[in-house]
């Protein structure tokens, strides 16, 4: 079965129009997914920030406010165990101090 040039042009034009109609909906759906992912990431980041702030306060309390000492301990721990999260470093330093004070 051979299609006429007119029929082929009609099919191509119909396909192009259908894609142009669908494209904005796809873009909107994609942007919605991106915003949703950003919102989840921001909530996780905020929770981590609060947790780190609590851990920092606990560490400073254990060191009687010696921020320089806390920074030295954190820096040394980061050198010994690279690639961990900030929360992990705070927890490690606090656990080591608690262990050493027993």
C-alpha positions in Angstrom: 0.0 0.0 0.0 1.5 3.3 -1.1 0.5 6.5 0.6 0.1 9.7 -1.3 2.4 12.6 -0.5 -0.7 14.5 0.7 -1.5 11.8 3.2 2.2 11.6 4.4 2.3 15.4 4.9 -1.0 15.2 6.8 0.3 12.5 9.2 3.5 14.4 9.8 1.7 17.6 10.5 -0.7 15.8 12.9 2.2 14.2 14.8 3.9 17.6 15.1 0.8 19.3 16.4 0.2 16.5 18.9 3.8 16.8 20.2 3.4 20.6 20.5 0.2 20.2 22.5 1.7 17.5 24.8 5.1 19.3 25.4 3.8 22.0 27.8 2.1 19.4 29.9 5.3 17.3 30.1 7.3 20.4 31.0 4.8 21.3 33.8 4.9 17.8 35.2 8.7 17.8 35.1 8.9 21.2 36.9 6.4 19.9 39.5 8.6 16.8 40.2 11.7 19.0 40.5 10.0 21.3 43.0 8.8 18.3 45.0 12.3 16.9 45.2 13.7 20.3 46.2 11.1 20.6 49.0 12.0 17.1 50.3 15.7 18.0 50.1 15.2 21.3 52.0 13.2 19.6 54.8 16.0 17.0 55.2 18.7 19.7 55.2 16.8 21.7 57.8 16.4 18.7 60.1 20.1 17.9 59.7 21.0 21.5 60.6 18.8 21.4 63.7 20.4 18.1 64.8 24.0 19.4 64.1 23.1 22.6 66.2 22.0 20.4 69.1 25.1 18.3 68.8 27.3 21.4 68.7 25.7 22.7 71.8 26.2 19.4 73.6 29.9 19.3 72.5 30.5 22.8 73.6 28.8 22.2 77.0 31.1 19.1 77.5 34.1 21.3 76.8 32.9 24.2 78.9 32.4 26.5 75.9 35.9 25.8 74.5 35.1 26.3 70.8 38.7 26.2 69.7 39.1 22.8 71.4 35.9 21.5 69.8 37.2 22.6 66.4 40.5 20.9 67.0 38.7 17.6 68.0 36.4 17.8 65.0 39.3 18.6 62.6 41.3 15.7 63.9 38.4 13.3 63.6 37.7 14.5 60.0 41.3 13.8 59.2 41.1 10.3 60.7 37.7 9.4 59.1 37.3 11.4 55.8 34.1 11.4 53.9 31.6 11.2 56.8 28.7 13.6 57.5 29.1 16.5 59.9 26.5 14.9 62.2 28.7 11.8 62.3 31.8 13.8 63.3 29.9 15.5 66.1 28.6 12.2 67.4 32.0 10.6 67.2 33.7 13.4 69.1 31.0 13.4 71.7 31.1 9.6 72.1 34.9 9.6 72.4 34.7 12.3 75.1 32.1 10.4 77.0 34.1 7.2 76.7 37.3 8.9 77.9 35.6 10.4 80.9 34.4 7.1 82.3 
